[in-house]
Amino acid sequence: MSLDRIFDIAGSGMAAQSIRLNTTASNIANANSAASSEDEVYRAKKPIFSAVQLDVMQQMEMAINGQDDASRGVQVDGVVESEAPLDMRYEPHHPKANDDGYVMYPNVNIVEEMTDMMSASRSFQTNVDIMNAAKTMMQRVITLGQ
Protein backbone atom coordinates (compact mmCIF):
# COMPACT_ATOMS: atom_id res chain seq x y z
CA MET A 1 0.00 0.00 0.00
CA SER A 2 1.39 3.39 -0.92
CA LEU A 3 1.51 6.12 1.66
CA ASP A 4 -0.77 8.44 -0.28
CA ARG A 5 -3.69 6.00 0.08
CA ILE A 6 -3.30 6.08 3.85
CA PHE A 7 -4.52 9.67 3.87
CA ASP A 8 -7.66 8.72 1.92
CA ILE A 9 -8.44 5.78 4.19
CA ALA A 10 -7.79 7.69 7.42
CA GLY A 11 -9.74 10.66 6.05
CA SER A 12 -12.76 8.48 5.33
CA GLY A 13 -12.55 7.15 8.89
CA MET A 14 -12.42 10.68 10.27
CA ALA A 15 -15.44 11.72 8.20
CA ALA A 16 -17.41 8.67 9.37
CA GLN A 17 -16.56 9.30 13.01
CA SER A 18 -17.57 12.96 12.63
CA ILE A 19 -21.01 11.84 11.49
CA ARG A 20 -21.15 9.42 14.42
CA LEU A 21 -20.28 12.26 16.82
CA ASN A 22 -22.93 14.51 15.27
CA THR A 23 -25.68 11.91 15.60
CA THR A 24 -24.62 11.21 19.18
CA ALA A 25 -24.71 14.93 20.00
CA SER A 26 -28.17 15.17 18.45
CA ASN A 27 -29.37 12.19 20.50
CA ILE A 28 -28.02 13.63 23.76
CA ALA A 29 -29.47 17.08 23.01
CA ASN A 30 -32.94 15.59 22.49
CA ALA A 31 -32.81 13.01 25.30
CA ASN A 32 -35.33 14.85 27.47
CA SER A 33 -37.59 16.34 24.82
CA ALA A 34 -41.19 15.51 25.59
CA ALA A 35 -44.04 14.89 23.17
CA SER A 36 -47.70 14.06 23.50
CA SER A 37 -47.82 11.40 20.77
CA GLU A 38 -45.60 8.75 19.21
CA ASP A 39 -45.54 10.65 15.92
CA GLU A 40 -44.02 13.77 17.51
CA VAL A 41 -41.39 12.18 19.74
CA TYR A 42 -37.71 12.25 18.81
CA ARG A 43 -36.18 8.86 18.03
CA ALA A 44 -32.50 8.05 18.55
CA LYS A 45 -30.45 8.00 15.37
CA LYS A 46 -27.58 5.64 14.52
CA PRO A 47 -25.21 5.84 11.53
CA ILE A 48 -24.63 2.72 9.44
CA PHE A 49 -21.06 2.18 8.20
CA SER A 50 -19.67 -0.17 5.58
CA ALA A 51 -16.23 -0.84 4.17
CA VAL A 52 -15.44 0.62 0.77
CA GLN A 53 -14.23 -2.25 -1.39
CA LEU A 54 -12.69 -2.35 -4.83
CA ASP A 55 -14.70 -3.95 -7.58
CA VAL A 56 -13.90 -7.53 -8.59
CA MET A 57 -11.77 -6.61 -11.62
CA GLN A 58 -9.57 -4.27 -9.60
CA GLN A 59 -9.18 -6.90 -6.88
CA MET A 60 -8.10 -9.50 -9.44
CA GLU A 61 -5.60 -7.09 -11.00
CA MET A 62 -4.11 -6.30 -7.60
CA ALA A 63 -3.91 -10.00 -6.72
CA ILE A 64 -1.99 -10.65 -9.96
CA ASN A 65 0.43 -7.84 -9.05
CA GLY A 66 0.93 -9.32 -5.56
CA GLN A 67 -1.01 -6.63 -3.73
CA ASP A 68 -3.58 -7.58 -1.14
CA ASP A 69 -5.31 -4.26 -0.80
CA ALA A 70 -9.05 -4.59 -1.32
CA SER A 71 -10.24 -2.16 1.33
CA ARG A 72 -10.34 1.56 0.64
CA GLY A 73 -11.78 2.97 3.84
CA VAL A 74 -15.24 3.38 5.25
CA GLN A 75 -18.42 5.03 4.06
CA VAL A 76 -21.63 6.02 5.76
CA ASP A 77 -24.54 4.18 4.15
CA GLY A 78 -27.11 6.20 6.04
CA VAL A 79 -28.52 7.20 9.38
CA VAL A 80 -31.40 5.12 10.73
CA GLU A 81 -33.79 5.66 13.61
CA SER A 82 -33.51 3.29 16.55
CA GLU A 83 -36.22 0.67 16.90
CA ALA A 84 -35.94 0.62 20.72
CA PRO A 85 -39.22 1.23 22.55
CA LEU A 86 -40.09 4.78 23.50
CA ASP A 87 -40.19 5.89 27.13
CA MET A 88 -43.79 6.50 28.17
CA ARG A 89 -44.20 8.18 31.58
CA TYR A 90 -47.33 8.93 33.53
CA GLU A 91 -47.18 12.69 34.20
CA PRO A 92 -50.76 14.01 34.12
CA HIS A 93 -49.76 17.58 35.06
CA HIS A 94 -47.15 17.91 32.30
CA PRO A 95 -48.17 20.40 29.56
CA LYS A 96 -47.52 17.78 26.84
CA ALA A 97 -49.46 14.98 28.52
CA ASN A 98 -51.94 13.21 26.29
CA ASP A 99 -55.58 12.54 27.24
CA ASP A 100 -54.54 9.55 29.39
CA GLY A 101 -51.88 11.60 31.25
CA TYR A 102 -48.86 10.02 29.55
CA VAL A 103 -45.90 11.88 28.11
CA MET A 104 -43.70 10.31 25.44
CA TYR A 105 -39.93 10.61 25.78
CA PRO A 106 -37.25 9.59 23.26
CA ASN A 107 -35.65 6.15 23.21
CA VAL A 108 -32.23 7.67 23.96
CA ASN A 109 -30.01 5.82 26.43
CA ILE A 110 -27.60 8.44 27.81
CA VAL A 111 -25.04 5.86 28.98
CA GLU A 112 -24.96 4.23 25.54
CA GLU A 113 -24.68 7.63 23.85
CA MET A 114 -21.78 8.68 26.09
CA THR A 115 -20.02 5.39 25.32
CA ASP A 116 -20.56 5.96 21.58
CA MET A 117 -19.24 9.50 21.95
CA MET A 118 -16.05 8.35 23.67
CA SER A 119 -15.54 5.55 21.13
CA ALA A 120 -16.06 7.89 18.15
CA SER A 121 -13.75 10.49 19.65
CA ARG A 122 -11.00 7.93 20.20
CA SER A 123 -11.45 6.45 16.72
CA PHE A 124 -11.22 9.93 15.23
CA GLN A 125 -8.03 10.61 17.21
CA THR A 126 -6.54 7.28 16.09
CA ASN A 127 -7.11 8.26 12.45
CA VAL A 128 -5.42 11.61 13.12
CA ASP A 129 -2.45 9.76 14.64
CA ILE A 130 -2.27 7.51 11.56
CA MET A 131 -2.19 10.55 9.28
CA ASN A 132 0.52 12.17 11.40
CA ALA A 133 2.62 8.99 11.32
CA ALA A 134 2.27 8.75 7.53
CA LYS A 135 3.21 12.41 7.17
CA THR A 136 6.31 11.87 9.30
CA MET A 137 7.27 8.83 7.25
CA MET A 138 6.90 10.79 4.00
CA GLN A 139 9.01 13.63 5.38
CA ARG A 140 11.74 11.17 6.35
CA VAL A 141 11.69 9.61 2.88
CA ILE A 142 12.18 13.08 1.37
CA THR A 143 15.17 13.78 3.65
CA LEU A 144 16.80 10.49 2.59
CA GLY A 145 17.43 11.93 -0.85
CA GLN A 146 19.38 14.92 0.50
Residue, then its C-alpha position, 0 to 999 in steps of 0.5 A: m500500500s502506498l503512503d498516499r492512500i493512507f490519507d484517503i483511508a484515514g480521512s474516510g474514517m475521520a469523516a465517518q466518526s464525525i457523522r457518528l459524533n454529530t448523531t450522538a450529539s443530536n441524540i443527547a441534546n434531544a434526550n429529554s424532549a417531551a411529546s404528546s404522541e408517538d408521531e411527535v417524539y424524537r427517536a434516537k439515530k444511529p449511523i450505518f457504516s460499511a467498508v469501501q471495497l474495490d470492484v472484482m476486476q480491480q481486486m483480481e488485477m491487484a492479486i496478480n500484481g501481488q497486492d492484497d489491498a481490497s479495502r479503501g476505507v469506510q463510508v456512511d450508508g445512512v442514518v437510521e432511527s432506533e427501533a428501541p421502545l419509547d419511554m412513556r411516563y405517567e405525568p398528568h400535570h405535564p403540559k404535553a401529557n396526552d388525554d390519558g396523562y402520559v408523556m412520550y420521551p425519546n428512546v435515547n439511552i444516555v449511557e450508551e450515547m456517552t459510550d458511543m461518543m467516547s468511542a467515536s472520539r477515540s477512533f477519530q483521534t486514532n485516524v489523526d495519529i495515523m495521518n501524522a505517522a504517515k506524514t512523518m514517514m513521507q518527510r523522512v523519505i524526502t530527507l533520505g534523498q538529501 
